[in-house]
């Protein structure tokens, strides 16, 4: 991991990408993580030169990020599910279930966070698979696999061989936002870029994409502040 010297020194995560055509810096608004994406064949020395050339911008950007505490999930916490805030409460039986404005979680209170996360992941896979299949049919393509991750730098991705990846935390966003991310990635099955032709595909299957992308830019970081693990 490269370190940019200075006060303070900055750890920089180096990410080689076959899709990258140039160097690019990304700063997570959640925790200040710095990622430098570089083309696969680029030399690390060139990447470090690029990094030093953007040190002023990088430090200014980091200084503007407010410190945000992560929120551990436990009984009494409020967790959004498909955009709807639900308060976690003790339940009976074996399965989690929604009753009114509550999500009832049976079992050991110390395991509430992991149990809710597991439940959300199952729900996320169902919703994202449905949306991806629906949009793939609209563009006349098929995806090969669908995987869930807990990514911070992106909400989804599509590989050249049709593998889709999504952040499972999308299930906490409003349904239309989850649908937009599915449309965004499925459109890459047609155009594996962000050209005008690509955005034409996105607009055809998700006309209101700008509204939903704006929600992610403004509110998406709040979905990462919930800590489900001990």
trRosetta pair geometry for C-beta under 8 A, 3 or more apart (Angstrom, degrees):
i j d omega theta_ij theta_ji phi_ij phi_ji
1 11 5.6 10 147 -163 129 96
1 12 6.8 162 178 68 82 49
1 13 6.3 -34 -132 -100 103 50
1 14 6.8 -177 -128 4 49 92
2 11 7.9 136 85 -159 49 47
2 12 4.7 -27 78 64 96 108
2 14 5.7 84 0 -47 105 116
2 36 7.3 -19 46 31 132 141
2 44 7.4 178 -69 -173 122 108
2 47 7.4 -156 -34 112 159 113
2 48 6.0 -161 -143 -94 145 96
2 51 6.8 173 124 -7 147 173
3 9 5.2 11 176 173 110 118
3 10 6.8 154 -161 75 59 44
3 11 5.9 -30 -105 -98 77 53
3 12 7.0 173 -96 14 25 85
4 9 6.6 163 79 -163 53 63
4 10 4.2 -7 52 56 107 101
4 12 5.9 71 -22 -27 101 122
4 51 5.9 -135 -88 150 116 121
4 52 7.2 172 -135 -85 102 64
4 55 6.3 171 -177 -112 136 104
4 58 7.4 45 70 98 174 155
5 9 5.5 -31 -123 -111 41 94
6 9 6.1 138 48 -93 60 45
6 10 6.8 2 49 -6 112 95
6 55 7.0 149 -52 -166 154 130
6 59 7.4 -95 128 -79 155 135
10 34 6.1 32 166 14 115 154
10 58 7.0 128 137 139 175 130
10 59 7.7 -130 -52 -84 143 81
10 62 7.5 -139 -115 -47 129 165
11 34 7.0 157 93 45 56 105
12 34 4.8 -56 -115 104 70 116
12 35 7.5 144 -171 -108 69 18
12 36 5.3 27 169 -9 117 116
12 51 6.2 -4 -121 -133 176 143
13 33 6.5 7 0 176 129 100
13 34 6.6 158 18 89 78 57
13 35 4.7 -30 73 -106 105 70
13 36 7.1 168 80 22 49 69
14 36 5.5 -24 -109 68 59 100
14 38 6.8 -17 -165 11 89 118
14 44 7.1 2 -146 -125 158 99
14 47 6.5 71 -130 144 114 157
15 35 5.5 13 -5 -174 126 104
15 36 6.8 165 24 80 77 46
15 37 4.8 -33 78 -102 105 67
15 38 7.2 146 78 20 52 69
16 20 7.6 -127 -168 30 41 133
16 37 7.9 139 -103 -157 14 59
16 38 5.8 -38 -104 73 61 85
16 39 7.4 3 -153 126 76 21
16 40 5.2 82 174 -112 108 53
16 42 7.6 -168 -121 44 91 94
17 20 3.9 95 73 -15 107 105
17 37 5.3 -4 5 -165 128 105
17 38 7.3 141 24 66 80 34
17 39 7.1 -67 69 -111 68 32
17 40 6.9 -113 82 -56 23 76
18 39 8.0 54 -129 -155 24 64
18 40 5.2 18 -91 -41 59 129
18 160 8.0 -64 102 -17 133 126
19 192 7.7 -119 -120 159 115 101
20 23 7.7 51 172 -90 127 27
20 24 6.9 -142 -138 15 112 106
20 37 5.0 -170 -95 149 142 104
20 38 6.1 141 112 138 154 13
20 39 4.7 -143 97 -78 96 55
20 40 7.5 147 51 -26 98 62
21 39 6.4 44 -123 -81 18 115
22 39 7.2 22 -59 -36 15 106
23 36 6.7 -13 -164 -174 95 93
23 37 7.1 155 -155 83 44 59
23 38 5.4 -2 -105 -103 77 78
23 39 7.9 -78 -62 -5 57 79
23 42 7.2 143 -70 -156 91 168
23 46 7.7 -149 -57 131 133 94
23 47 6.2 166 -115 -121 125 70
23 50 4.3 -19 124 179 169 169
24 36 7.5 163 82 -155 41 50
24 37 4.8 -7 59 55 91 105
25 34 6.9 -23 -163 -166 97 91
25 35 7.3 147 -158 81 48 52
25 36 5.7 -19 -101 -102 71 71
25 37 7.9 -163 -76 20 23 75
25 51 7.5 123 -85 -112 120 70
25 54 5.9 -160 -15 113 151 155
25 57 7.8 131 71 100 150 118
25 58 6.4 -91 176 -91 156 103
26 34 7.5 152 81 -157 51 44
26 35 4.6 -14 61 61 99 101
26 36 8.0 -172 23 -75 71 29
26 37 7.0 42 -4 -13 110 106
26 153 5.9 79 119 -147 148 108
27 32 6.6 -21 -172 -148 96 46
27 33 7.3 161 -155 79 49 44
27 34 5.6 -14 -103 -102 76 69
27 35 7.9 -173 -76 23 31 71
27 58 7.1 156 -67 -144 128 72
27 61 5.1 146 26 130 163 130
27 62 6.3 -131 -150 -74 143 73
27 65 7.3 -136 146 -49 120 138
28 31 5.4 3 102 48 128 70
28 32 6.2 -47 70 14 85 9
28 33 4.2 30 15 45 128 88
28 34 7.9 -117 10 -59 81 32
28 35 7.6 71 -34 -8 92 105
28 152 5.4 11 -123 143 136 120
28 153 6.6 -85 -81 -88 101 68
29 65 5.9 -165 -143 -124 57 112
29 221 5.0 -77 94 -89 110 145
30 33 7.6 -3 67 11 90 100
30 68 7.0 -89 -158 63 51 132
30 152 6.0 -104 37 -157 141 120
30 221 5.0 -171 -75 -151 82 98
30 224 4.6 -47 -111 97 149 140
30 225 7.0 -156 -142 -69 102 72
31 152 7.5 -29 23 -169 110 158
32 62 5.5 67 -145 -139 109 93
32 65 5.5 174 -81 78 90 155
33 152 6.7 76 42 100 142 142
33 153 7.7 -95 95 -71 124 96
34 58 6.7 41 -126 -158 136 118
34 62 7.5 -38 -66 -76 112 119
35 153 5.8 -1 9 -107 161 142
36 47 5.9 114 140 -176 134 112
36 50 7.4 139 -157 92 125 116
36 51 5.9 -41 -98 -83 151 109
38 42 4.4 -111 166 62 112 142
38 44 8.0 146 69 -102 170 51
38 46 7.8 132 -147 90 133 99
38 47 4.8 -54 -79 -95 149 121
39 42 4.5 108 61 -27 83 107
42 46 5.6 -111 -178 71 97 127
42 47 6.1 100 130 -53 123 98
43 46 4.6 94 67 2 87 102
43 47 7.2 -153 99 -6 48 85
44 47 5.2 -51 -151 35 42 116
44 48 6.3 42 152 -21 70 102
45 48 5.8 -53 -149 35 33 110
45 49 6.6 37 150 -20 63 102
46 49 5.6 -50 -151 33 35 114
46 50 6.5 37 149 -19 65 103
47 50 5.6 -53 -153 35 34 113
47 51 6.3 37 148 -23 65 105
48 51 5.3 -48 -146 34 36 117
48 52 6.4 36 155 -18 66 102
49 52 5.9 -53 -148 36 31 108
49 53 6.4 32 152 -20 63 109
50 53 5.7 -59 -151 36 30 114
50 54 6.6 6 158 -1 65 111
51 54 6.3 -75 -151 47 28 95
51 55 7.0 60 148 -66 63 78
51 58 7.6 17 -165 -37 72 156
52 55 5.6 -11 -155 -34 40 115
54 57 4.9 -48 -172 45 81 114
54 58 5.5 88 127 -31 87 102
55 58 5.5 -59 -144 38 31 114
55 59 6.2 23 163 -14 68 106
56 59 6.3 -59 -146 38 25 102
56 60 6.3 22 157 -16 62 112
57 60 5.8 -63 -148 40 29 111
57 61 6.1 29 156 -21 67 109
58 61 5.9 -57 -149 35 27 110
58 62 6.4 23 156 -16 64 108
59 62 5.7 -53 -144 39 33 111
59 63 6.3 35 156 -22 65 107
60 63 5.8 -56 -148 34 29 111
60 64 6.7 26 154 -20 62 108
61 64 6.0 -63 -155 33 31 109
61 65 7.2 35 150 -30 63 100
62 65 5.9 -49 -157 16 39 113
68 221 7.8 94 53 148 172 120
68 225 6.2 -81 146 -110 122 121
69 225 7.8 69 96 -162 45 108
70 225 5.5 -167 -127 -166 55 61
70 226 7.5 123 -170 -129 82 4
70 227 4.5 64 155 -37 122 120
71 77 7.1 137 149 -138 110 121
71 225 5.4 50 9 138 97 94
71 226 5.5 -37 72 -106 98 53
71 227 6.4 172 75 13 39 84
72 77 7.7 -127 108 -78 54 142
72 113 6.8 -64 -175 -81 77 140
72 227 5.0 -41 -97 72 52 108
73 77 4.9 -138 -144 70 60 168
73 79 6.4 36 -131 -74 122 121
73 88 7.1 96 -180 -17 90 157
73 112 6.5 -138 126 114 87 99
73 113 4.2 127 73 -108 100 87
73 116 6.0 -111 145 56 143 143
73 117 7.8 145 56 -47 153 92
73 226 5.6 46 -58 -176 110 99
73 227 6.5 -163 -5 78 82 49
73 228 5.1 -2 29 -104 135 59
74 77 5.5 112 50 -22 49 114
74 88 7.2 -175 119 83 28 141
74 109 7.1 48 -165 172 92 91
74 112 5.4 103 -138 65 45 138
74 113 6.6 -31 -72 -49 56 94
75 88 5.4 -127 -124 115 41 102
75 89 6.5 72 -154 -122 92 28
75 90 6.0 7 -125 -51 137 78
75 105 7.1 -141 -91 56 84 120
75 109 5.5 -47 -18 -144 126 106
75 112 5.7 -153 -46 -81 70 164
76 87 6.8 -21 -155 -172 30 100
76 88 6.5 -35 20 69 22 87
76 89 7.7 76 -68 -88 44 60
77 87 7.3 168 90 -148 32 60
77 88 5.1 18 56 21 78 120
77 112 8.0 145 25 129 118 134
77 226 7.8 114 169 -137 138 107
78 85 5.0 8 178 -172 114 106
78 86 6.9 158 -154 77 65 31
78 87 5.2 -36 -95 -92 75 67
78 88 7.6 -151 -83 -2 26 78
79 85 7.4 147 75 -149 25 59
79 86 5.9 -30 66 64 75 85
79 88 6.3 51 3 -45 111 104
79 103 6.7 -44 56 24 112 146
79 116 6.3 153 -13 173 174 143
79 120 7.9 -104 159 -72 135 133
79 172 6.9 -91 173 -121 80 116
79 226 6.5 84 -118 -135 91 156
80 83 5.9 -6 -179 -127 116 15
80 84 6.5 138 -156 62 70 30
80 85 5.3 -41 -91 -87 70 58
80 86 7.4 126 -119 13 21 75
80 172 4.4 91 86 -173 95 89
80 173 7.5 60 119 -74 132 23
80 223 7.5 -79 56 -103 122 85
81 84 5.6 -36 67 63 72 87
81 86 5.3 -1 9 4 115 126
81 98 7.3 -137 78 -90 156 131
81 103 6.7 116 -24 -71 144 135
81 120 7.2 -131 -114 -109 92 95
81 123 7.4 2 -159 112 104 165
81 171 6.9 -14 -148 142 63 92
81 172 6.4 -51 -94 -115 32 60
82 123 8.0 -101 -43 154 103 131
82 127 7.7 -179 -92 -96 109 161
82 171 6.5 -43 -63 179 67 65
82 172 7.5 -86 -36 -135 25 19
82 173 7.7 -13 -137 82 32 38
82 174 6.8 51 171 -140 56 31
82 175 5.3 17 -161 -57 101 86
82 178 7.6 -56 -122 -6 74 139
83 172 7.5 117 -57 157 38 44
83 173 6.1 10 -67 157 84 33
83 174 3.4 50 -73 -89 145 62
83 175 6.6 -88 3 -11 123 63
83 177 7.5 129 -68 18 116 116
85 101 7.4 15 98 -167 75 99
86 98 6.5 -80 -124 -126 148 100
86 101 6.2 -170 -123 174 61 52
86 102 6.1 109 -171 -149 88 15
86 103 4.2 76 137 -26 133 100
87 101 6.4 40 14 129 95 88
87 102 5.2 -42 68 -111 82 73
87 103 7.2 -178 79 22 31 75
88 102 7.4 118 -117 -163 11 78
88 103 5.4 -32 -101 70 61 96
88 105 5.6 -1 -163 -1 99 126
88 112 6.2 96 166 -177 145 130
88 116 6.6 -57 -105 -80 131 143
89 102 4.7 -14 12 -167 124 129
89 103 7.2 147 24 70 73 44
89 104 5.6 -37 77 -104 88 64
89 105 7.2 149 72 21 35 79
90 104 7.1 1 114 -154 24 78
90 105 6.8 -64 -118 68 32 70
90 106 7.3 70 -176 -107 63 42
90 109 7.0 -42 -94 -86 103 99
91 96 6.9 134 36 -124 157 50
91 97 6.7 146 -146 38 153 86
91 104 2.9 102 -82 159 121 99
91 105 5.4 139 12 44 108 17
91 106 4.2 -77 88 -56 88 73
92 104 7.6 -29 17 164 54 131
92 106 5.6 64 -158 -103 7 117
93 97 8.0 25 66 -3 135 122
93 106 5.4 -141 67 -53 54 158
94 106 6.2 -98 -105 72 14 145
94 107 7.9 58 -137 -53 47 105
95 106 7.4 50 50 20 23 123
96 103 6.3 10 -178 175 109 94
96 104 6.6 168 -154 83 58 59
96 105 5.5 -4 -111 -103 99 64
96 106 7.3 -147 -80 14 53 78
96 115 6.7 152 -56 149 124 105
96 116 7.1 127 -111 -103 157 59
96 119 4.7 -25 43 -101 150 156
97 103 7.6 177 91 -154 28 57
97 104 5.4 -9 61 52 76 106
98 102 7.2 159 -154 87 55 48
98 103 5.6 -30 -99 -102 70 68
98 104 7.6 178 -94 12 18 80
99 102 5.4 -16 69 66 81 97
99 104 5.8 30 11 -22 112 118
103 116 7.1 82 124 -122 141 109
105 112 5.2 86 121 -132 155 88
105 115 5.8 125 -158 98 114 131
105 116 6.2 -49 -98 -66 138 92
107 111 6.0 -53 125 68 120 120
107 115 6.5 150 62 -77 138 161
108 111 4.4 64 79 12 104 108
108 112 7.9 -131 101 -39 61 65
109 112 5.8 -8 -164 -34 48 112
110 230 7.7 20 173 -85 88 128
111 114 5.5 -56 -168 50 75 107
111 115 5.4 75 134 -27 90 109
112 115 5.9 -67 -145 41 26 109
112 116 6.1 23 162 -18 67 110
113 116 6.1 -60 -147 36 24 106
113 117 6.4 23 157 -18 63 109
113 227 7.1 -13 -149 119 141 61
113 228 4.1 162 177 -169 92 53
113 229 6.1 -164 127 -65 129 17
113 230 6.9 155 58 -53 139 61
114 117 5.5 -56 -145 37 32 114
114 118 6.3 34 157 -21 67 104
114 228 6.2 122 -77 151 37 94
114 229 6.2 60 -76 -105 87 62
114 230 7.6 -34 -36 -18 109 86
115 118 5.8 -52 -149 34 31 111
115 119 6.5 31 153 -18 64 106
116 119 5.6 -55 -149 38 33 113
116 120 6.2 35 153 -20 67 106
116 228 6.2 -135 74 -135 97 114
117 120 5.7 -55 -147 36 30 111
117 121 6.4 33 154 -24 64 104
117 228 3.8 107 -58 156 123 156
117 229 7.3 -7 -16 -55 161 73
118 121 5.8 -52 -150 31 31 113
118 122 6.9 32 153 -18 63 101
119 122 6.0 -53 -155 32 33 109
119 123 6.5 28 151 -13 65 109
120 123 5.7 -59 -149 42 34 111
120 124 6.0 38 152 -25 69 107
120 168 6.4 110 122 151 96 109
120 169 7.8 24 145 -106 136 44
120 171 5.2 168 -174 78 88 138
120 172 7.1 0 -151 -55 134 89
121 124 5.5 -50 -142 35 31 114
121 125 6.4 34 157 -21 64 101
121 148 5.9 149 -153 113 95 159
121 168 4.7 -17 -111 -156 74 151
121 171 7.9 -157 -87 6 24 147
122 125 6.0 -52 -151 32 29 110
122 126 6.7 28 153 -16 62 105
123 126 5.9 -56 -153 36 32 111
123 127 6.3 22 156 -12 67 110
123 171 5.2 110 101 -156 102 148
124 127 6.0 -61 -144 42 29 104
124 128 5.8 19 163 -11 68 115
124 148 6.1 98 106 -117 125 141
124 166 7.3 -161 163 108 112 123
124 168 4.2 137 75 -153 167 75
124 169 7.8 8 -100 -18 149 12
124 170 6.3 112 -141 63 112 84
124 171 3.7 -104 -83 -42 88 125
125 128 6.1 -61 -136 44 24 104
125 129 5.9 26 163 -21 63 112
125 146 7.3 131 -148 118 81 119
125 148 6.0 -87 -77 -36 89 133
125 168 7.6 -21 -47 -117 73 101
126 129 6.1 -60 -146 36 22 109
126 130 6.4 20 157 -18 61 109
127 130 5.8 -56 -150 36 29 111
127 131 6.3 22 156 -13 65 109
127 171 6.2 133 38 -109 140 92
127 175 7.4 -120 -161 -129 134 88
127 178 6.0 5 135 144 126 152
128 131 5.7 -54 -140 41 33 107
128 132 5.9 32 159 -20 67 110
128 146 6.6 166 118 -179 109 134
128 148 7.5 140 43 -84 154 100
128 164 8.0 -173 157 129 114 130
128 166 5.1 -144 -144 40 155 164
128 170 6.9 86 -76 77 116 134
128 171 7.9 -84 -34 -68 100 89
128 178 6.8 -108 -83 180 77 110
128 182 5.9 -178 -147 -86 69 115
129 132 5.9 -55 -140 39 27 109
129 133 6.1 25 161 -17 63 110
129 146 5.7 168 -95 71 82 166
130 133 6.1 -60 -147 38 24 108
130 134 6.3 24 156 -20 62 111
131 134 5.7 -57 -147 37 29 113
131 135 6.3 19 160 -10 66 108
131 178 6.5 -175 -24 130 164 92
131 179 5.1 -149 -136 -116 134 65
131 182 3.7 117 122 54 119 175
131 183 7.5 -81 166 -41 107 69
132 135 6.1 -59 -144 42 28 102
132 136 6.0 31 156 -23 65 110
132 143 6.1 -40 164 16 121 147
132 146 6.1 162 53 -99 166 134
132 164 5.8 173 -134 80 147 176
132 182 4.9 -123 -69 -157 65 110
132 185 7.3 -33 -113 83 103 113
132 186 5.7 170 -145 -71 67 115
133 136 5.7 -53 -141 36 28 114
133 137 6.5 32 157 -22 62 103
134 137 6.0 -56 -157 30 28 110
134 138 6.8 26 148 -20 61 106
135 138 5.4 -52 -152 32 40 115
135 139 6.6 18 157 -4 70 105
135 182 5.7 159 5 132 141 98
135 183 5.0 -164 -119 -102 151 64
135 186 4.1 132 110 64 122 165
135 187 7.7 -63 162 -47 127 68
135 205 5.3 88 -140 168 95 147
135 206 7.7 -12 -113 -43 127 104
136 139 6.3 -67 -147 46 31 94
136 141 5.2 -99 -158 81 82 75
136 142 5.8 81 169 -108 133 34
136 143 5.7 -111 -93 -12 144 90
136 186 5.3 -124 -68 -147 68 122
136 189 6.5 39 -122 28 87 165
137 140 7.5 33 -174 -74 31 34
138 204 7.8 175 148 120 119 100
138 205 5.0 124 108 -113 146 116
139 186 6.3 159 18 144 137 103
139 187 6.8 170 -78 -107 158 51
139 189 6.4 130 99 76 138 112
139 190 5.2 -105 178 -48 132 125
139 201 6.2 43 -115 -163 127 115
139 205 6.6 -54 -52 -53 98 142
141 162 7.6 -158 164 -120 111 116
141 186 7.2 160 70 -176 120 85
141 189 3.9 153 129 134 158 133
141 190 6.2 -137 -33 -61 142 75
142 162 6.9 29 104 -165 62 148
142 189 7.7 172 57 -160 22 148
143 146 6.5 70 115 -63 135 87
143 158 7.6 -99 -120 -135 115 102
143 162 4.7 180 -144 173 51 94
143 163 7.1 110 -178 -109 96 17
143 164 4.9 -3 -166 -20 150 113
143 186 7.0 -89 -50 -114 121 79
143 189 6.3 -103 -78 -83 79 134
144 161 5.9 -17 3 137 152 84
144 162 4.0 107 -10 94 95 108
144 163 5.4 -46 65 -73 107 63
145 162 7.7 112 19 111 60 81
145 163 4.9 -3 55 -126 94 85
145 164 7.0 -159 93 35 51 68
146 163 7.9 -179 -77 -165 29 60
146 164 4.8 -10 -110 71 72 107
146 165 7.7 165 -159 -84 48 33
146 166 7.3 -1 -170 6 92 106
147 163 7.0 11 4 176 109 102
147 164 7.2 170 26 93 65 57
147 165 4.9 -19 70 -109 95 79
147 166 7.6 167 87 26 48 64
148 165 7.5 157 -96 -159 17 65
148 166 5.8 -32 -110 73 66 81
148 167 7.4 64 -161 -166 74 14
148 168 4.3 55 -175 -64 124 99
149 165 5.8 14 2 -178 116 110
149 166 7.4 162 29 83 74 32
149 167 6.3 -54 78 -99 71 53
149 168 7.2 -179 62 -13 22 87
150 167 6.5 70 -133 -145 30 83
150 168 6.5 -39 -81 32 69 100
150 169 6.9 79 -134 -28 72 106
151 154 5.7 -26 134 60 137 66
151 155 7.4 -174 82 -97 113 19
151 165 7.6 76 -21 141 142 114
151 167 4.9 -110 47 -83 85 99
152 224 6.0 76 -120 -128 92 146
154 157 5.9 66 113 -55 143 96
154 167 7.6 -179 104 -35 52 113
155 166 6.8 -3 156 -151 66 71
155 167 5.1 -82 -144 18 53 117
155 170 6.2 93 -167 -76 106 113
155 181 4.9 -94 127 -129 126 136
155 216 6.5 -59 -46 -149 151 143
155 220 7.1 -85 -73 -147 122 141
156 164 6.9 -14 -171 -172 108 86
156 165 6.2 162 -156 90 58 58
156 166 4.5 -10 -102 -103 96 68
156 167 6.9 -105 -61 3 61 75
156 170 7.8 18 -53 -52 104 147
156 181 5.0 135 -9 172 133 104
156 182 7.5 172 -94 -83 169 37
156 184 6.5 130 64 83 129 109
156 185 4.3 -86 135 -58 131 133
157 164 7.5 162 84 -154 50 45
157 165 4.7 1 51 55 91 106
157 185 6.7 68 105 -122 6 116
158 162 7.2 -20 -171 -136 92 30
158 163 7.2 159 -155 77 47 47
158 164 5.6 -13 -102 -101 76 68
158 165 7.8 -163 -71 22 35 72
158 185 4.5 150 -47 -170 108 83
158 186 7.4 163 -87 -76 144 20
158 188 3.7 153 64 80 144 135
158 189 6.4 -107 -174 -53 145 67
158 192 7.2 -133 102 -118 109 84
159 162 6.9 -41 73 34 79 20
159 163 4.2 12 31 48 120 95
159 165 7.8 64 -26 -9 96 105
160 192 6.0 34 -103 -130 71 161
162 189 6.1 50 -117 -116 86 100
164 185 5.4 98 -136 142 102 136
164 186 7.4 -5 -97 -75 135 65
165 185 8.0 -158 50 -140 49 150
166 170 6.0 -56 171 8 114 139
166 181 6.6 106 -131 130 108 126
166 182 7.5 -12 -90 -84 139 72
166 185 7.2 -111 -77 -12 91 161
167 170 5.5 118 82 -28 83 91
168 171 6.3 -19 172 1 64 110
169 172 5.6 -34 -177 19 68 114
169 173 7.7 74 134 -22 71 94
169 223 4.5 127 160 152 121 119
169 224 6.6 45 179 -77 174 61
170 173 5.4 -46 -162 23 54 116
170 177 7.1 -153 -159 113 88 94
170 178 4.6 117 155 -110 109 88
170 181 5.8 -106 -125 43 145 153
170 223 7.8 51 -81 175 29 165
171 178 6.7 50 -91 -94 39 141
172 223 4.9 154 76 -129 130 108
172 226 7.7 170 -101 20 168 145
173 177 4.0 -88 147 82 127 134
173 178 5.6 156 75 -48 106 81
173 215 7.2 118 -161 127 115 123
173 216 7.3 -4 -124 -90 150 81
173 219 7.7 130 -121 104 95 114
173 220 7.3 -10 -88 -107 127 73
173 223 6.4 -42 -57 -71 87 145
174 177 4.9 93 62 2 79 105
174 178 7.5 -149 96 -3 42 85
174 215 7.0 -54 30 165 117 162
175 178 5.6 -54 -151 37 38 111
175 179 6.2 40 153 -21 69 105
176 179 5.4 -50 -147 36 35 117
176 180 6.5 42 151 -26 64 100
176 208 7.3 -21 178 88 127 128
176 212 5.6 -135 130 -94 90 122
177 180 5.6 -47 -151 28 34 114
177 181 6.9 32 152 -16 63 100
177 212 4.7 174 -108 -159 60 101
177 215 5.3 -100 -96 87 125 136
177 216 6.2 148 -160 -58 118 91
178 181 6.0 -56 -154 34 34 108
178 182 6.6 33 150 -17 66 105
179 182 5.6 -56 -151 37 34 112
179 183 6.3 34 152 -19 68 105
179 206 6.7 166 131 -114 94 120
179 212 7.5 -100 70 -126 81 166
180 183 5.6 -55 -148 37 32 111
180 184 6.2 39 151 -26 66 104
180 206 5.4 133 -117 -178 66 150
180 208 7.7 -89 -88 92 116 77
180 209 5.2 139 -144 -128 109 72
180 212 3.6 169 -30 104 159 149
180 213 6.6 -140 154 -51 144 68
180 216 7.9 -136 87 -27 132 125
181 184 5.4 -47 -146 31 34 118
181 185 6.5 24 158 -12 65 104
181 212 7.9 -127 -33 140 68 125
181 216 7.6 111 -67 -77 107 148
182 185 6.2 -61 -149 40 29 102
182 186 6.0 25 157 -16 67 112
183 186 5.8 -57 -138 41 29 109
183 187 6.2 38 159 -29 63 105
183 202 5.9 106 138 -143 104 73
183 205 5.0 -174 -143 104 114 111
183 206 3.8 116 114 -29 172 135
183 209 6.7 -122 91 -94 133 115
184 187 6.1 -57 -158 25 23 114
184 188 7.6 27 145 -22 55 98
184 202 6.1 27 -104 -120 56 122
184 206 7.6 -53 -48 40 65 153
184 209 7.1 129 -71 -147 92 128
185 188 5.7 -46 -166 19 43 115
186 189 5.6 -30 -173 6 53 116
186 205 7.4 -73 86 96 122 163
187 190 5.8 -54 -169 36 51 107
187 191 6.5 -20 154 44 83 90
187 198 6.0 103 142 -170 115 77
187 201 4.2 145 -146 107 104 118
187 202 4.7 -39 -65 -69 166 75
187 205 7.0 -165 -74 36 100 128
188 191 6.6 -80 -126 79 39 52
188 192 5.2 65 -173 -108 85 56
188 193 7.9 144 -129 11 82 30
188 198 7.3 20 -92 -143 57 118
189 192 8.0 42 -97 -68 12 82
190 198 7.4 157 87 -118 95 63
190 201 5.0 168 69 -113 144 160
191 195 6.1 -111 176 44 135 103
191 197 5.2 166 -98 106 151 99
191 198 3.7 -140 96 -87 135 81
191 201 6.0 176 11 3 114 140
193 197 8.0 49 70 62 110 98
193 198 5.5 -147 82 -43 69 139
194 198 5.4 -108 -132 71 27 150
194 199 7.1 48 -172 -47 66 94
195 198 4.9 110 51 0 65 99
195 199 7.4 -136 98 2 39 85
196 199 5.8 -57 -147 41 36 106
196 200 6.3 45 152 -28 66 103
197 200 5.5 -50 -153 28 32 118
197 201 7.0 35 149 -19 62 98
198 201 5.8 -54 -162 29 36 110
198 202 6.7 32 146 -16 68 104
199 202 5.2 -46 -146 36 43 115
199 203 6.1 45 154 -21 69 103
200 203 5.8 -53 -146 37 30 111
200 204 6.5 36 153 -25 62 105
201 204 5.7 -55 -152 30 31 114
201 205 6.8 1 161 3 65 107
202 205 6.6 -78 -153 48 27 90
202 206 5.8 -45 177 50 70 102
202 209 5.4 6 154 -42 111 168
203 206 7.1 -83 -116 69 19 59
203 207 5.9 49 -171 -113 65 51
203 209 6.7 -104 -90 14 54 123
204 207 7.8 20 -126 -70 8 74
206 209 4.5 81 114 -65 109 98
206 212 7.5 -62 168 29 125 140
208 211 4.7 -28 171 29 95 120
208 212 6.4 90 117 -17 88 98
209 212 5.8 -64 -149 44 39 105
209 213 5.9 39 156 -22 74 107
210 213 5.8 -53 -142 38 29 110
210 214 6.3 35 155 -23 63 106
211 214 5.8 -56 -154 32 27 113
211 215 6.9 31 148 -22 61 101
212 215 5.5 -43 -152 27 39 115
212 216 6.9 40 150 -17 64 100
213 216 5.7 -52 -155 35 37 112
213 217 6.5 37 149 -19 67 105
214 217 5.6 -53 -148 37 34 112
214 218 6.2 20 158 -9 67 112
215 218 6.1 -68 -145 46 27 101
215 219 5.5 -31 178 32 69 116
215 220 7.4 103 124 -47 64 83
216 219 6.9 -73 -113 59 17 74
216 220 4.0 34 -166 -52 63 127
217 220 6.7 25 -51 8 13 114
219 222 5.5 -42 -175 19 68 117
219 223 7.6 70 138 -23 78 92
220 223 5.8 -48 -168 20 50 113
220 224 7.5 39 144 -13 70 101
221 224 5.7 -56 -161 34 48 111
221 225 7.0 57 145 -36 71 99
222 225 5.6 -44 -155 14 43 119
223 226 7.0 -47 -173 15 39 106
